[in-house]
Amino acid sequence: MKEGTATFIDIILAIILPPLGVFLKFGCHVEFWICLLLTFLGYIPGIIYAIYVITK
């Protein structure tokens, strides 16, 4: 699978369930916990952070 396809799937997962997209990309590191916290505080901040972290 090409890198572009993997990134596209990660972004789709990040929109549906932000912590899952980040977890699949980075595992259970600090990025996941930040995304989980932001998702609990508000769904939109979790999505924005997840997409930012996945695409950077």
PDB file of N, CA, C, O and CB in Angstrom:
ATOM      1  N   MET A   1       0.848  -1.175   0.000  1.00  0.00           N
ATOM      2  CA  MET A   1       0.000   0.000   0.000  1.00  0.00           C
ATOM      3  C   MET A   1       0.895   1.240   0.000  1.00  0.00           C
ATOM      4  O   MET A   1       1.873   1.302   0.745  1.00  0.00           O
ATOM      5  CB  MET A   1      -0.966  -0.003   1.226  1.00  0.00           C
ATOM      6  N   LYS A   2       0.563   2.212  -0.825  1.00  0.00           N
ATOM      7  CA  LYS A   2       1.369   3.424  -0.925  1.00  0.00           C
ATOM      8  C   LYS A   2       1.153   4.311   0.299  1.00  0.00           C
ATOM      9  O   LYS A   2       0.157   4.188   1.011  1.00  0.00           O
ATOM     10  CB  LYS A   2       1.027   4.196  -2.213  1.00  0.00           C
ATOM     11  N   GLU A   3       2.106   5.200   0.521  1.00  0.00           N
ATOM     12  CA  GLU A   3       2.038   6.108   1.667  1.00  0.00           C
ATOM     13  C   GLU A   3       0.826   7.033   1.579  1.00  0.00           C
ATOM     14  O   GLU A   3       0.209   7.328   2.603  1.00  0.00           O
ATOM     15  CB  GLU A   3       3.319   6.937   1.760  1.00  0.00           C
ATOM     16  N   GLY A   4       0.476   7.493   0.393  1.00  0.00           N
ATOM     17  CA  GLY A   4      -0.683   8.368   0.226  1.00  0.00           C
ATOM     18  C   GLY A   4      -1.982   7.683   0.592  1.00  0.00           C
ATOM     19  O   GLY A   4      -2.863   8.300   1.191  1.00  0.00           O
ATOM     20  N   THR A   5      -2.111   6.416   0.241  1.00  0.00           N
ATOM     21  CA  THR A   5      -3.313   5.666   0.578  1.00  0.00           C
ATOM     22  C   THR A   5      -3.410   5.448   2.077  1.00  0.00           C
ATOM     23  O   THR A   5      -4.492   5.560   2.652  1.00  0.00           O
ATOM     24  CB  THR A   5      -3.331   4.326  -0.151  1.00  0.00           C
ATOM     25  N   ALA A   6      -2.293   5.140   2.711  1.00  0.00           N
ATOM     26  CA  ALA A   6      -2.290   4.939   4.159  1.00  0.00           C
ATOM     27  C   ALA A   6      -2.663   6.227   4.875  1.00  0.00           C
ATOM     28  O   ALA A   6      -3.421   6.198   5.844  1.00  0.00           O
ATOM     29  CB  ALA A   6      -0.915   4.443   4.636  1.00  0.00           C
ATOM     30  N   THR A   7      -2.143   7.352   4.413  1.00  0.00           N
ATOM     31  CA  THR A   7      -2.474   8.631   5.024  1.00  0.00           C
ATOM     32  C   THR A   7      -3.950   8.955   4.831  1.00  0.00           C
ATOM     33  O   THR A   7      -4.590   9.470   5.748  1.00  0.00           O
ATOM     34  CB  THR A   7      -1.604   9.746   4.437  1.00  0.00           C
ATOM     35  N   PHE A   8      -4.500   8.664   3.662  1.00  0.00           N
ATOM     36  CA  PHE A   8      -5.916   8.910   3.403  1.00  0.00           C
ATOM     37  C   PHE A   8      -6.785   8.098   4.352  1.00  0.00           C
ATOM     38  O   PHE A   8      -7.757   8.618   4.900  1.00  0.00           O
ATOM     39  CB  PHE A   8      -6.263   8.575   1.948  1.00  0.00           C
ATOM     40  N   ILE A   9      -6.447   6.829   4.551  1.00  0.00           N
ATOM     41  CA  ILE A   9      -7.218   5.978   5.462  1.00  0.00           C
ATOM     42  C   ILE A   9      -7.078   6.481   6.896  1.00  0.00           C
ATOM     43  O   ILE A   9      -8.055   6.479   7.644  1.00  0.00           O
ATOM     44  CB  ILE A   9      -6.753   4.504   5.361  1.00  0.00           C
ATOM     45  N   ASP A  10      -5.882   6.910   7.291  1.00  0.00           N
ATOM     46  CA  ASP A  10      -5.681   7.460   8.637  1.00  0.00           C
ATOM     47  C   ASP A  10      -6.521   8.714   8.846  1.00  0.00           C
ATOM     48  O   ASP A  10      -7.079   8.908   9.926  1.00  0.00           O
ATOM     49  CB  ASP A  10      -4.196   7.778   8.871  1.00  0.00           C
ATOM     50  N   ILE A  11      -6.619   9.563   7.834  1.00  0.00           N
ATOM     51  CA  ILE A  11      -7.411  10.786   7.954  1.00  0.00           C
ATOM     52  C   ILE A  11      -8.898  10.461   8.064  1.00  0.00           C
ATOM     53  O   ILE A  11      -9.609  11.078   8.857  1.00  0.00           O
ATOM     54  CB  ILE A  11      -7.158  11.710   6.753  1.00  0.00           C
ATOM     55  N   ILE A  12      -9.370   9.506   7.281  1.00  0.00           N
ATOM     56  CA  ILE A  12     -10.779   9.103   7.375  1.00  0.00           C
ATOM     57  C   ILE A  12     -11.076   8.566   8.777  1.00  0.00           C
ATOM     58  O   ILE A  12     -12.102   8.911   9.363  1.00  0.00           O
ATOM     59  CB  ILE A  12     -11.118   8.029   6.300  1.00  0.00           C
ATOM     60  N   LEU A  13     -10.194   7.731   9.318  1.00  0.00           N
ATOM     61  CA  LEU A  13     -10.378   7.222  10.676  1.00  0.00           C
ATOM     62  C   LEU A  13     -10.313   8.349  11.701  1.00  0.00           C
ATOM     63  O   LEU A  13     -11.033   8.320  12.699  1.00  0.00           O
ATOM     64  CB  LEU A  13      -9.323   6.163  10.995  1.00  0.00           C
ATOM     65  N   ALA A  14      -9.462   9.336  11.465  1.00  0.00           N
ATOM     66  CA  ALA A  14      -9.349  10.464  12.387  1.00  0.00           C
ATOM     67  C   ALA A  14     -10.619  11.299  12.397  1.00  0.00           C
ATOM     68  O   ALA A  14     -10.956  11.890  13.423  1.00  0.00           O
ATOM     69  CB  ALA A  14      -8.155  11.336  12.016  1.00  0.00           C
ATOM     70  N   ILE A  15     -11.327  11.361  11.283  1.00  0.00           N
ATOM     71  CA  ILE A  15     -12.579  12.111  11.248  1.00  0.00           C
ATOM     72  C   ILE A  15     -13.685  11.330  11.960  1.00  0.00           C
ATOM     73  O   ILE A  15     -14.499  11.916  12.673  1.00  0.00           O
ATOM     74  CB  ILE A  15     -12.988  12.417   9.790  1.00  0.00           C
ATOM     75  N   ILE A  16     -13.712  10.025  11.768  1.00  0.00           N
ATOM     76  CA  ILE A  16     -14.747   9.200  12.394  1.00  0.00           C
ATOM     77  C   ILE A  16     -14.505   9.065  13.900  1.00  0.00           C
ATOM     78  O   ILE A  16     -15.408   9.305  14.702  1.00  0.00           O
ATOM     79  CB  ILE A  16     -14.790   7.807  11.738  1.00  0.00           C
ATOM     80  N   LEU A  17     -13.292   8.683  14.275  1.00  0.00           N
ATOM     81  CA  LEU A  17     -12.929   8.505  15.679  1.00  0.00           C
ATOM     82  C   LEU A  17     -11.478   8.960  15.850  1.00  0.00           C
ATOM     83  O   LEU A  17     -10.554   8.175  15.635  1.00  0.00           O
ATOM     84  CB  LEU A  17     -13.118   7.007  16.138  1.00  0.00           C
ATOM     85  N   PRO A  18     -11.271  10.225  16.235  1.00  0.00           N
ATOM     86  CA  PRO A  18      -9.923  10.810  16.252  1.00  0.00           C
ATOM     87  C   PRO A  18      -8.852  10.008  17.005  1.00  0.00           C
ATOM     88  O   PRO A  18      -7.765   9.816  16.458  1.00  0.00           O
ATOM     89  CB  PRO A  18     -10.000  12.157  16.849  1.00  0.00           C
ATOM     90  N   PRO A  19      -9.104   9.532  18.228  1.00  0.00           N
ATOM     91  CA  PRO A  19      -8.030   8.790  18.903  1.00  0.00           C
ATOM     92  C   PRO A  19      -7.617   7.508  18.177  1.00  0.00           C
ATOM     93  O   PRO A  19      -6.455   7.107  18.254  1.00  0.00           O
ATOM     94  CB  PRO A  19      -8.463   8.445  20.303  1.00  0.00           C
ATOM     95  N   LEU A  20      -8.540   6.867  17.480  1.00  0.00           N
ATOM     96  CA  LEU A  20      -8.201   5.648  16.753  1.00  0.00           C
ATOM     97  C   LEU A  20      -7.218   5.933  15.624  1.00  0.00           C
ATOM     98  O   LEU A  20      -6.257   5.188  15.434  1.00  0.00           O
ATOM     99  CB  LEU A  20      -9.463   4.995  16.195  1.00  0.00           C
ATOM    100  N   GLY A  21      -7.453   7.000  14.878  1.00  0.00           N
ATOM    101  CA  GLY A  21      -6.536   7.363  13.803  1.00  0.00           C
ATOM    102  C   GLY A  21      -5.143   7.660  14.302  1.00  0.00           C
ATOM    103  O   GLY A  21      -4.156   7.259  13.685  1.00  0.00           O
ATOM    104  N   VAL A  22      -5.057   8.364  15.422  1.00  0.00           N
ATOM    105  CA  VAL A  22      -3.752   8.699  15.997  1.00  0.00           C
ATOM    106  C   VAL A  22      -3.099   7.444  16.579  1.00  0.00           C
ATOM    107  O   VAL A  22      -1.889   7.263  16.448  1.00  0.00           O
ATOM    108  CB  VAL A  22      -3.898   9.791  17.090  1.00  0.00           C
ATOM    109  N   PHE A  23      -3.883   6.583  17.217  1.00  0.00           N
ATOM    110  CA  PHE A  23      -3.338   5.358  17.792  1.00  0.00           C
ATOM    111  C   PHE A  23      -2.749   4.451  16.726  1.00  0.00           C
ATOM    112  O   PHE A  23      -1.683   3.870  16.928  1.00  0.00           O
ATOM    113  CB  PHE A  23      -4.412   4.617  18.562  1.00  0.00           C
ATOM    114  N   LEU A  24      -3.427   4.326  15.601  1.00  0.00           N
ATOM    115  CA  LEU A  24      -2.917   3.465  14.535  1.00  0.00           C
ATOM    116  C   LEU A  24      -1.639   4.012  13.921  1.00  0.00           C
ATOM    117  O   LEU A  24      -0.817   3.247  13.415  1.00  0.00           O
ATOM    118  CB  LEU A  24      -3.966   3.292  13.459  1.00  0.00           C
ATOM    119  N   LYS A  25      -1.463   5.321  13.959  1.00  0.00           N
ATOM    120  CA  LYS A  25      -0.266   5.942  13.381  1.00  0.00           C
ATOM    121  C   LYS A  25       0.912   5.944  14.363  1.00  0.00           C
ATOM    122  O   LYS A  25       2.045   5.676  13.964  1.00  0.00           O
ATOM    123  CB  LYS A  25      -0.579   7.375  12.946  1.00  0.00           C
ATOM    124  N   PHE A  26       0.653   6.248  15.653  1.00  0.00           N
ATOM    125  CA  PHE A  26       1.730   6.458  16.620  1.00  0.00           C
ATOM    126  C   PHE A  26       1.760   5.453  17.769  1.00  0.00           C
ATOM    127  O   PHE A  26       2.747   5.393  18.503  1.00  0.00           O
ATOM    128  CB  PHE A  26       1.618   7.825  17.182  1.00  0.00           C
ATOM    129  N   GLY A  27       0.718   4.678  17.937  1.00  0.00           N
ATOM    130  CA  GLY A  27       0.650   3.788  19.091  1.00  0.00           C
ATOM    131  C   GLY A  27       0.182   4.565  20.313  1.00  0.00           C
ATOM    132  O   GLY A  27      -0.465   5.605  20.194  1.00  0.00           O
ATOM    133  N   CYS A  28       0.517   4.050  21.477  1.00  0.00           N
ATOM    134  CA  CYS A  28       0.024   4.634  22.736  1.00  0.00           C
ATOM    135  C   CYS A  28       1.045   5.619  23.314  1.00  0.00           C
ATOM    136  O   CYS A  28       1.460   5.498  24.467  1.00  0.00           O
ATOM    137  CB  CYS A  28      -0.282   3.517  23.769  1.00  0.00           C
ATOM    138  N   HIS A  29       1.437   6.588  22.499  1.00  0.00           N
ATOM    139  CA  HIS A  29       2.386   7.608  22.943  1.00  0.00           C
ATOM    140  C   HIS A  29       1.637   8.879  23.300  1.00  0.00           C
ATOM    141  O   HIS A  29       0.407   8.892  23.342  1.00  0.00           O
ATOM    142  CB  HIS A  29       3.447   7.891  21.855  1.00  0.00           C
ATOM    143  N   VAL A  30       2.370   9.934  23.554  1.00  0.00           N
ATOM    144  CA  VAL A  30       1.783  11.177  24.045  1.00  0.00           C
ATOM    145  C   VAL A  30       0.783  11.776  23.049  1.00  0.00           C
ATOM    146  O   VAL A  30      -0.179  12.420  23.469  1.00  0.00           O
ATOM    147  CB  VAL A  30       2.884  12.186  24.342  1.00  0.00           C
ATOM    148  N   GLU A  31       0.985  11.581  21.752  1.00  0.00           N
ATOM    149  CA  GLU A  31       0.048  12.107  20.757  1.00  0.00           C
ATOM    150  C   GLU A  31      -1.346  11.515  20.936  1.00  0.00           C
ATOM    151  O   GLU A  31      -2.349  12.217  20.807  1.00  0.00           O
ATOM    152  CB  GLU A  31       0.558  11.820  19.345  1.00  0.00           C
ATOM    153  N   PHE A  32      -1.400  10.218  21.233  1.00  0.00           N
ATOM    154  CA  PHE A  32      -2.683   9.556  21.455  1.00  0.00           C
ATOM    155  C   PHE A  32      -3.400  10.135  22.661  1.00  0.00           C
ATOM    156  O   PHE A  32      -4.597  10.412  22.600  1.00  0.00           O
ATOM    157  CB  PHE A  32      -2.484   8.057  21.640  1.00  0.00           C
ATOM    158  N   TRP A  33      -2.674  10.320  23.760  1.00  0.00           N
ATOM    159  CA  TRP A  33      -3.309  10.816  24.984  1.00  0.00           C
ATOM    160  C   TRP A  33      -3.781  12.257  24.840  1.00  0.00           C
ATOM    161  O   TRP A  33      -4.825  12.621  25.383  1.00  0.00           O
ATOM    162  CB  TRP A  33      -2.345  10.708  26.153  1.00  0.00           C
ATOM    163  N   ILE A  34      -3.032  13.076  24.121  1.00  0.00           N
ATOM    164  CA  ILE A  34      -3.477  14.449  23.856  1.00  0.00           C
ATOM    165  C   ILE A  34      -4.752  14.430  23.024  1.00  0.00           C
ATOM    166  O   ILE A  34      -5.693  15.172  23.303  1.00  0.00           O
ATOM    167  CB  ILE A  34      -2.371  15.258  23.131  1.00  0.00           C
ATOM    168  N   CYS A  35      -4.780  13.582  22.004  1.00  0.00           N
ATOM    169  CA  CYS A  35      -5.956  13.482  21.142  1.00  0.00           C
ATOM    170  C   CYS A  35      -7.157  12.966  21.927  1.00  0.00           C
ATOM    171  O   CYS A  35      -8.271  13.455  21.738  1.00  0.00           O
ATOM    172  CB  CYS A  35      -5.669  12.562  19.945  1.00  0.00           C
ATOM    173  N   LEU A  36      -6.951  12.002  22.791  1.00  0.00           N
ATOM    174  CA  LEU A  36      -8.041  11.468  23.603  1.00  0.00           C
ATOM    175  C   LEU A  36      -8.607  12.545  24.521  1.00  0.00           C
ATOM    176  O   LEU A  36      -9.824  12.668  24.660  1.00  0.00           O
ATOM    177  CB  LEU A  36      -7.560  10.268  24.428  1.00  0.00           C
ATOM    178  N   LEU A  37      -7.740  13.316  25.139  1.00  0.00           N
ATOM    179  CA  LEU A  37      -8.184  14.401  26.013  1.00  0.00           C
ATOM    180  C   LEU A  37      -8.958  15.462  25.233  1.00  0.00           C
ATOM    181  O   LEU A  37     -10.013  15.918  25.673  1.00  0.00           O
ATOM    182  CB  LEU A  37      -6.983  15.040  26.717  1.00  0.00           C
ATOM    183  N   LEU A  38      -8.431  15.850  24.077  1.00  0.00           N
ATOM    184  CA  LEU A  38      -9.127  16.847  23.267  1.00  0.00           C
ATOM    185  C   LEU A  38     -10.465  16.332  22.761  1.00  0.00           C
ATOM    186  O   LEU A  38     -11.413  17.107  22.637  1.00  0.00           O
ATOM    187  CB  LEU A  38      -8.262  17.266  22.095  1.00  0.00           C
ATOM    188  N   THR A  39     -10.561  15.057  22.470  1.00  0.00           N
ATOM    189  CA  THR A  39     -11.820  14.482  22.016  1.00  0.00           C
ATOM    190  C   THR A  39     -12.840  14.472  23.147  1.00  0.00           C
ATOM    191  O   THR A  39     -14.025  14.710  22.911  1.00  0.00           O
ATOM    192  CB  THR A  39     -11.602  13.062  21.481  1.00  0.00           C
ATOM    193  N   PHE A  40     -12.400  14.202  24.368  1.00  0.00           N
ATOM    194  CA  PHE A  40     -13.315  14.263  25.504  1.00  0.00           C
ATOM    195  C   PHE A  40     -13.789  15.691  25.757  1.00  0.00           C
ATOM    196  O   PHE A  40     -14.942  15.904  26.131  1.00  0.00           O
ATOM    197  CB  PHE A  40     -12.641  13.705  26.757  1.00  0.00           C
ATOM    198  N   LEU A  41     -12.913  16.664  25.556  1.00  0.00           N
ATOM    199  CA  LEU A  41     -13.286  18.061  25.767  1.00  0.00           C
ATOM    200  C   LEU A  41     -14.181  18.598  24.661  1.00  0.00           C
ATOM    201  O   LEU A  41     -14.960  19.525  24.880  1.00  0.00           O
ATOM    202  CB  LEU A  41     -12.046  18.915  25.873  1.00  0.00           C
ATOM    203  N   GLY A  42     -14.069  18.022  23.490  1.00  0.00           N
ATOM    204  CA  GLY A  42     -14.887  18.433  22.356  1.00  0.00           C
ATOM    205  C   GLY A  42     -14.485  17.649  21.132  1.00  0.00           C
ATOM    206  O   GLY A  42     -13.298  17.476  20.858  1.00  0.00           O
ATOM    207  N   TYR A  43     -15.453  17.184  20.409  1.00  0.00           N
ATOM    208  CA  TYR A  43     -15.174  16.311  19.268  1.00  0.00           C
ATOM    209  C   TYR A  43     -14.367  17.026  18.180  1.00  0.00           C
ATOM    210  O   TYR A  43     -13.448  16.441  17.608  1.00  0.00           O
ATOM    211  CB  TYR A  43     -16.481  15.787  18.682  1.00  0.00           C
ATOM    212  N   ILE A  44     -14.702  18.273  17.896  1.00  0.00           N
ATOM    213  CA  ILE A  44     -14.031  19.040  16.831  1.00  0.00           C
ATOM    214  C   ILE A  44     -12.552  19.285  17.152  1.00  0.00           C
ATOM    215  O   ILE A  44     -11.719  19.088  16.267  1.00  0.00           O
ATOM    216  CB  ILE A  44     -14.745  20.386  16.617  1.00  0.00           C
ATOM    217  N   PRO A  45     -12.178  19.705  18.371  1.00  0.00           N
ATOM    218  CA  PRO A  45     -10.747  19.852  18.655  1.00  0.00           C
ATOM    219  C   PRO A  45      -9.967  18.543  18.507  1.00  0.00           C
ATOM    220  O   PRO A  45      -8.807  18.553  18.097  1.00  0.00           O
ATOM    221  CB  PRO A  45     -10.559  20.389  20.055  1.00  0.00           C
ATOM    222  N   GLY A  46     -10.598  17.431  18.835  1.00  0.00           N
ATOM    223  CA  GLY A  46      -9.948  16.132  18.661  1.00  0.00           C
ATOM    224  C   GLY A  46      -9.694  15.828  17.198  1.00  0.00           C
ATOM    225  O   GLY A  46      -8.635  15.310  16.844  1.00  0.00           O
ATOM    226  N   ILE A  47     -10.661  16.147  16.343  1.00  0.00           N
ATOM    227  CA  ILE A  47     -10.502  15.929  14.901  1.00  0.00           C
ATOM    228  C   ILE A  47      -9.396  16.818  14.340  1.00  0.00           C
ATOM    229  O   ILE A  47      -8.548  16.356  13.576  1.00  0.00           O
ATOM    230  CB  ILE A  47     -11.827  16.202  14.162  1.00  0.00           C
ATOM    231  N   ILE A  48      -9.407  18.070  14.713  1.00  0.00           N
ATOM    232  CA  ILE A  48      -8.402  19.008  14.204  1.00  0.00           C
ATOM    233  C   ILE A  48      -7.001  18.571  14.618  1.00  0.00           C
ATOM    234  O   ILE A  48      -6.082  18.567  13.800  1.00  0.00           O
ATOM    235  CB  ILE A  48      -8.686  20.434  14.714  1.00  0.00           C
ATOM    236  N   TYR A  49      -6.841  18.206  15.876  1.00  0.00           N
ATOM    237  CA  TYR A  49      -5.526  17.763  16.350  1.00  0.00           C
ATOM    238  C   TYR A  49      -5.102  16.472  15.654  1.00  0.00           C
ATOM    239  O   TYR A  49      -3.947  16.340  15.251  1.00  0.00           O
ATOM    240  CB  TYR A  49      -5.545  17.559  17.875  1.00  0.00           C
ATOM    241  N   ALA A  50      -6.011  15.531  15.512  1.00  0.00           N
ATOM    242  CA  ALA A  50      -5.679  14.245  14.877  1.00  0.00           C
ATOM    243  C   ALA A  50      -5.224  14.454  13.438  1.00  0.00           C
ATOM    244  O   ALA A  50      -4.222  13.878  13.016  1.00  0.00           O
ATOM    245  CB  ALA A  50      -6.892  13.291  14.913  1.00  0.00           C
ATOM    246  N   ILE A  51      -5.944  15.263  12.690  1.00  0.00           N
ATOM    247  CA  ILE A  51      -5.552  15.506  11.295  1.00  0.00           C
ATOM    248  C   ILE A  51      -4.214  16.234  11.237  1.00  0.00           C
ATOM    249  O   ILE A  51      -3.381  15.934  10.382  1.00  0.00           O
ATOM    250  CB  ILE A  51      -6.635  16.325  10.558  1.00  0.00           C
ATOM    251  N   TYR A  52      -4.006  17.179  12.132  1.00  0.00           N
ATOM    252  CA  TYR A  52      -2.737  17.901  12.163  1.00  0.00           C
ATOM    253  C   TYR A  52      -1.571  16.949  12.451  1.00  0.00           C
ATOM    254  O   TYR A  52      -0.552  16.993  11.763  1.00  0.00           O
ATOM    255  CB  TYR A  52      -2.786  19.017  13.220  1.00  0.00           C
ATOM    256  N   VAL A  53      -1.715  16.103  13.449  1.00  0.00           N
ATOM    257  CA  VAL A  53      -0.631  15.197  13.831  1.00  0.00           C
ATOM    258  C   VAL A  53      -0.364  14.174  12.732  1.00  0.00           C
ATOM    259  O   VAL A  53       0.793  13.853  12.460  1.00  0.00           O
ATOM    260  CB  VAL A  53      -0.968  14.482  15.147  1.00  0.00           C
ATOM    261  N   ILE A  54      -1.404  13.663  12.104  1.00  0.00           N
ATOM    262  CA  ILE A  54      -1.228  12.650  11.061  1.00  0.00           C
ATOM    263  C   ILE A  54      -0.549  13.225   9.832  1.00  0.00           C
ATOM    264  O   ILE A  54       0.278  12.557   9.212  1.00  0.00           O
ATOM    265  CB  ILE A  54      -2.570  12.050  10.674  1.00  0.00           C
ATOM    266  N   THR A  55      -0.890  14.466   9.468  1.00  0.00           N
ATOM    267  CA  THR A  55      -0.345  15.039   8.235  1.00  0.00           C
ATOM    268  C   THR A  55       0.979  15.773   8.413  1.00  0.00           C
ATOM    269  O   THR A  55       1.630  16.090   7.417  1.00  0.00           O
ATOM    270  CB  THR A  55      -1.337  15.976   7.647  1.00  0.00           C
ATOM    271  N   LYS A  56       1.396  16.051   9.635  1.00  0.00           N
ATOM    272  CA  LYS A  56       2.658  16.800   9.795  1.00  0.00           C
ATOM    273  C   LYS A  56       3.872  15.982   9.490  1.00  0.00           C
ATOM    274  O   LYS A  56       4.993  16.483   9.583  1.00  0.00           O
ATOM    275  CB  LYS A  56       2.774  17.331  11.182  1.00  0.00           C
TER     276      LYS A  56
END
